[in-house]
Amino acid sequence: MNEIATTPAIDPPDAPLTLEKTQTANTQILPFQFTGNGSEYFKIWIVNILLSIVTLGIYSAWATVRTKRYFYGNTIFDQASFEYHATPIQILKGRIIALSLVVLYVVLTQLSPMLALGALGIILVLTPWAVWSGLRFNAHMSSYRNVRFGFTGQLKRAYWIMLFLPAIPLLIGALIGGALFGFNSLEFLAEDTALFLGSGLMTMAVLVFYIIMPYIQKLYTEYYINHSHYGQGQFNALLETKFYYKIYLKTLLRGIALYIVIGLLTIALVFPLMSMLSGLESSEPSIGIIFIMTILGGLFYFFLIAVGLWFTAYLKVRLRNYSYNLTQLDNVLRLRSSASSTSLWGIYVLNLFLLIITLGLAHPWNKVRLARYEAQTLAAEVAGPLDHYISQRQAEQSSLGDQIGDVFDLPVSSGLGL
């Protein structure tokens, strides 16, 4: 069996590659496909919503399973689809416990602010466990050609990446700032000096927190990929920290430049418009003017959201392409991602527009459109057969962590989706 050579990390092109099934002397490139359609999924989606309402949310567990099985079953690779094996009862048990925690938190907020703060602290401490448990559950409940996936990352590593590492600069800033305020009370420092130094250090701590976020995301992506398994096979990727900082810096600089241009254009357009309105003889604006101003204001906010979506698309595409293009399964399979930030941005804007004008009814078509694009921009370079992989025997995973993540909107995912 020939090894797949490691290629250097480069910025992927904006133009998507044409991913067709091709064959070379030693390898073949197989594309992913998504065969679902919006009309078909709309029927599932609307029934899920209606039955969830009628059953006061109980059917939501069945709705989750039906949705995941539809998207898994319509994702095709090498003429075979993926499968999702979780049962509604598994999901329901975890969801009941998770919702109980939500109710407990709401009750505590009504009883005492201190109790609510304590509950938030508990939720914060449970967050890495919820993400870790959700990754294990989702992986174990997924399979391809009757071979289960798995995730074997350690819980303590999840706590280091998601809780302790982000908390270090904040804790240091809080401790030093608190110490300076304490010195002020002991008359070691003047009040103004203590206030200035303490506030400055806390601000620096927050800035350091944001500065290390690209590094944290890199660690989390490696944690997810390098502890994921297909049967007895293991995925792996060697990611570079400098790439993450490079992409985040590019995004930040482009964002600053673009919003400066938007601000200048807004000033150039708004001031003449305001002068024109103020010059009207009527003391009260007509209904027509109010209507026009409302439309212009709505378009302006839509434009700002669209600009924000472009940066979201740019960041997601760059990180996804980079991470997937360095991901391989043993020496047998290497992923190839060719997503385009421009194309993804177009999908985002179209989905948002359709969601607004249809009052949310376009959601099934939007979700299918995004799933289809994710699949058609992903392929795998295969250097050997996958038939030799068998499922490792794993303990049954609880869905509790996955459902806590759903309830509290935690990132129980790879973080590589579009």
Secondary structure by P-SEA (a helix, b strand, c coil): ccccccccccccccccccccccccccbbbbbbbbcccaaaaaaaaaaaaaaaaaacccaaaaaaaaaaaaaaaacccccbbbbbcccaaaaaaaaaaaaaaaaaaaaaaaccaaaaaaaaaaaaaaaaaaaaaaaaaaaaacccccbbbbbbccaaaaaaacccccaaaaaaaaaaaaaaaaaaaaccccaaaaaaaaaaaaaaaaaaaaaaaaaaaaaaaaaaaaacccccbbbbbbccaaaaaaaaaaaaaaaaaaaaaaaaaaaacaaaaaaaaaacccccccaaaaaaaaaaaaaaaaaaaaaaaaaaaaaaaaaaaaaaaaccccccbbbbbbccaaaaaaaaaaaaaaaaaacccaaaaaaaaaaaaaaaacccccccccccccccccccccaaaaaaaaaacccccccccc
